[in-house]
Amino acid sequence: AALKEILGLKKEPRRIEAFDIPNISGREAVGSMITFLNGKPYKNGYRKFKIKQVTGIDDYSMMREVLRRHYGNLIEEKKPAPDLIIIDGGKGHLKIAEDEISKLGIKIPLVSIAKDREYIYIKDKPKPIKLHQDTPALNLIRRMRDEAHRFALKYHRVLRRKKIIGK
């Protein structure tokens, strides 16, 4: 309910998906998406992505690829869209996510959270939202961002290990 009010959403976000592209020097590049239902992790909704179409270090292009693949599949399989998408990153990450989602022809509220000051960026708002550090809504967004990052790093380690030792 607090997220609905703070972010100016039309309805309470029950299903929230969060995305992260960890900065891991371009080798075995990965992305992740985690899902929370009613404020709690929904592990069956977690997805990991091996970056296939981007070479080098380009967070924006990697995020585009992950969003295109995930929501392209969602449309193709006629699965329900989330109520809110959280992107790990600042205003630039939010802009590329908006562009990619728009190209797919779907309308889902998007926000991003910048790590440095933990500001929340919302489409069409020139200034970020600055929430008090112990706000439950900020804590939920942070928790989701951190979980998406943890999940992506775990997958990256698996791929790196497979490449080094073949298992």
C-alpha positions in Angstrom: 0.0 0.0 0.0 2.9 2.4 0.8 4.5 1.7 -2.5 1.2 2.5 -4.3 1.1 5.9 -2.6 4.7 6.8 -2.8 5.2 5.8 -6.4 1.7 7.1 -7.5 0.6 3.7 -8.8 -3.0 3.0 -9.8 -3.1 -0.2 -7.7 -1.2 -1.9 -5.0 1.7 -3.8 -6.6 1.2 -7.4 -5.6 3.6 -9.0 -8.1 6.9 -7.1 -8.4 9.8 -8.1 -10.6 13.3 -6.7 -10.1 16.3 -6.8 -12.5 20.0 -6.6 -12.1 23.0 -6.7 -14.4 26.0 -7.1 -12.0 29.2 -5.4 -13.0 31.6 -8.4 -13.4 34.1 -7.2 -16.0 32.2 -8.5 -19.0 33.3 -12.2 -18.7 30.4 -14.6 -18.3 28.1 -11.7 -18.2 24.7 -12.4 -16.6 21.5 -10.8 -15.6 18.8 -11.7 -13.2 15.1 -11.2 -12.4 13.6 -11.9 -9.1 9.9 -11.9 -8.2 8.2 -10.9 -5.0 4.5 -11.7 -4.4 2.8 -9.7 -1.6 6.1 -8.4 -0.3 7.8 -11.9 -0.1 10.2 -13.7 -2.4 8.6 -16.0 -4.9 11.4 -18.3 -5.9 9.5 -20.0 -8.7 9.4 -16.5 -10.4 13.2 -16.1 -10.3 15.0 -16.1 -13.7 18.7 -16.0 -14.7 20.0 -14.8 -18.0 23.3 -15.5 -19.7 24.0 -12.5 -21.8 24.2 -13.7 -25.4 24.0 -10.7 -27.7 26.3 -8.2 -26.0 30.1 -8.3 -26.0 32.2 -6.2 -23.7 30.9 -4.1 -20.8 27.7 -2.4 -21.7 25.2 -2.4 -18.8 22.5 -0.6 -20.9 22.6 -3.1 -23.8 22.7 -6.0 -21.4 19.6 -4.7 -19.6 17.9 -4.2 -22.9 18.6 -7.8 -23.9 17.3 -9.2 -20.6 14.1 -7.2 -20.7 13.5 -8.0 -24.3 14.0 -11.7 -23.7 11.9 -11.9 -20.5 9.0 -9.8 -21.6 9.1 -11.1 -25.2 8.6 -14.6 -23.7 5.9 -13.3 -21.3 3.9 -11.9 -24.3 4.5 -15.0 -26.4 3.3 -17.3 -23.6 0.4 -15.0 -22.7 1.5 -14.9 -19.1 0.3 -12.1 -16.7 2.6 -9.0 -16.4 3.8 -7.8 -13.0 2.3 -4.8 -11.3 5.7 -3.1 -11.0 9.2 -3.5 -12.3 12.3 -2.4 -10.4 15.5 -1.7 -12.2 18.8 -1.6 -10.4 20.5 1.6 -11.6 19.8 5.3 -12.0 18.0 7.5 -14.4 19.8 6.1 -17.4 18.9 2.5 -16.6 15.3 3.6 -16.1 15.2 5.3 -19.5 16.5 2.3 -21.4 14.1 0.0 -19.6 11.2 2.3 -20.5 12.3 2.3 -24.1 12.6 -1.5 -24.3 9.3 -2.1 -22.5 7.6 0.4 -24.8 9.0 -1.3 -27.9 7.3 -4.5 -26.8 4.0 -2.6 -26.6 3.3 -3.3 -22.9 2.6 -0.8 -20.1 4.0 -1.7 -16.7 5.0 0.8 -14.1 8.8 1.1 -13.8 11.1 2.5 -11.2 14.8 2.4 -10.7 16.9 2.7 -7.6 20.4 4.3 -7.7 22.9 2.6 -5.4 24.9 5.7 -4.4 22.2 7.6 -2.5 19.3 5.1 -3.0 17.1 7.6 -4.8 14.1 6.2 -6.5 13.6 7.3 -10.1 10.1 7.3 -11.7 9.2 7.8 -15.4 8.2 11.4 -16.2 9.4 12.8 -12.9 12.5 15.1 -13.3 13.6 14.7 -9.7 14.1 11.4 -7.8 12.2 10.4 -4.7 14.3 10.6 -1.6 12.8 8.4 1.1 13.9 8.3 4.7 16.4 5.4 5.3 14.0 3.4 7.5 10.9 3.7 5.3 9.3 0.3 4.8 8.7 1.0 1.1 12.4 1.8 0.6 13.5 -1.2 2.6 11.3 -3.5 0.3 12.8 -1.9 -2.9 16.4 -2.3 -1.4 15.7 -5.9 -0.4 14.5 -6.7 -3.9 17.5 -5.0 -5.5 19.9 -6.8 -3.2 18.2 -10.2 -3.8 18.4 -9.7 -7.6 22.1 -8.8 -7.3 22.8 -11.9 -5.0 20.9 -14.2 -7.5 22.9 -12.8 -10.5 26.2 -13.2 -8.7 25.4 -16.7 -7.7 24.7 -17.6 -11.4 27.9 -15.8 -12.5 30.0 -17.9 -10.1 28.4 -21.1 -11.4 29.2 -20.2 -15.0 32.8 -19.1 -14.1 33.4 -22.3 -12.2 32.1 -24.4 -15.1 34.4 -22.5 -17.5 37.5 -23.0 -15.2 37.0 -26.6 -14.1 34.4 -27.9 -16.5 31.7 -28.8 -13.9 
